Amino acid sequence: MARLLLDNIAHIKAYWIMMTPRIAQIALRFGADDIDGTVVQEKIYHDAGATTSQSMRRGELLQLIRKAGREPVERDTLYRAVERRDATFTVLV
């Protein structure tokens, strides 16, 4: 619904650390198009009592996204697709 009403917001994030991986997966099915993957250390939610994990393996994150019916795309902070090969990566402009 927010994607229809708030058409000036380009991306909606499902922050799995805050909402649990399962709820983030549901959010992806209902219009969210971003899910945090790289989190070095999350303290705010966990200091407040969050019980979710503070990390997720890349394969688990990809599986979560695919099971939500979405195609995972790694991107940079400007939402440009990133192509990763071994130890290098290229931003696709």
C-alpha positions as CSV (number, residue, x, y, z in Angstrom):
1,M,0.0,0.0,0.0
2,A,2.8,2.4,0.9
3,R,4.3,1.9,-2.6
4,L,1.0,3.2,-4.1
5,L,0.5,6.1,-1.8
6,L,4.1,7.2,-1.4
7,D,5.2,7.1,-5.0
8,N,8.0,9.6,-4.3
9,I,9.8,7.1,-2.2
10,A,12.1,5.0,-4.5
11,H,12.9,2.1,-2.2
12,I,11.4,0.5,0.9
13,K,13.7,-1.5,3.2
14,A,12.8,-4.6,5.2
15,Y,15.4,-4.5,8.0
16,W,15.5,-8.2,8.9
17,I,17.4,-7.5,12.1
18,M,14.6,-5.4,13.5
19,M,11.6,-7.3,12.2
20,T,13.0,-11.0,12.0
21,P,13.9,-12.7,8.7
22,R,10.4,-14.2,8.3
23,I,8.6,-10.8,8.6
24,A,11.2,-9.2,6.3
25,Q,10.5,-12.0,3.8
26,I,6.8,-11.2,4.0
27,A,7.6,-7.5,3.5
28,L,9.4,-8.3,0.3
29,R,6.3,-10.1,-1.0
30,F,4.2,-7.0,-0.2
31,G,6.3,-4.3,-1.9
32,A,9.6,-3.8,0.0
33,D,12.5,-4.0,-2.5
34,D,15.5,-3.8,-0.2
35,I,16.7,-6.1,2.6
36,D,19.9,-5.3,4.5
37,G,22.5,-7.9,4.0
38,T,25.7,-6.3,5.3
39,V,25.5,-5.4,8.9
40,V,28.8,-5.3,10.8
41,Q,27.5,-4.9,14.3
42,E,24.0,-3.9,15.4
43,K,23.6,-2.7,18.9
44,I,20.6,-0.4,19.1
45,Y,17.8,-3.0,18.6
46,H,19.7,-5.7,20.6
47,D,20.4,-3.3,23.5
48,A,16.6,-2.7,23.5
49,G,16.0,-6.5,23.7
50,A,15.9,-7.8,20.1
51,T,16.4,-11.5,20.0
52,T,17.2,-11.8,16.2
53,S,20.6,-12.9,15.0
54,Q,23.1,-10.1,14.4
55,S,24.4,-11.8,11.2
56,M,23.2,-13.9,8.3
57,R,25.3,-15.9,5.8
58,R,25.1,-14.7,2.2
59,G,23.6,-18.0,1.1
60,E,20.9,-17.8,3.7
61,L,20.0,-14.2,2.7
62,L,19.8,-15.2,-1.0
63,Q,17.6,-18.2,-0.1
64,L,15.3,-15.9,2.0
65,I,14.9,-13.5,-0.9
66,R,14.2,-16.2,-3.5
67,K,11.7,-17.9,-1.2
68,A,9.9,-14.5,-1.1
69,G,9.5,-14.7,-4.9
70,R,12.2,-12.1,-5.6
71,E,15.4,-12.2,-7.5
72,P,18.4,-11.1,-5.4
73,V,20.5,-8.3,-6.8
74,E,23.6,-7.0,-4.9
75,R,23.7,-3.3,-5.1
76,D,25.7,-0.3,-3.9
77,T,24.4,2.5,-1.7
78,L,23.0,4.3,-4.8
79,Y,21.0,1.2,-5.8
80,R,23.3,0.4,-8.8
81,A,23.7,-3.3,-9.4
82,V,27.0,-4.8,-8.5
83,E,28.5,-7.8,-10.3
84,R,30.8,-9.9,-8.0
85,R,33.4,-12.3,-9.3
86,D,35.7,-14.0,-6.8
87,A,37.5,-11.2,-4.9
88,T,36.6,-8.3,-7.2
89,F,33.3,-6.6,-8.0
90,T,32.1,-4.1,-10.6
91,V,29.3,-1.5,-10.3
92,L,27.1,-1.8,-13.4
93,V,26.2,1.7,-14.4
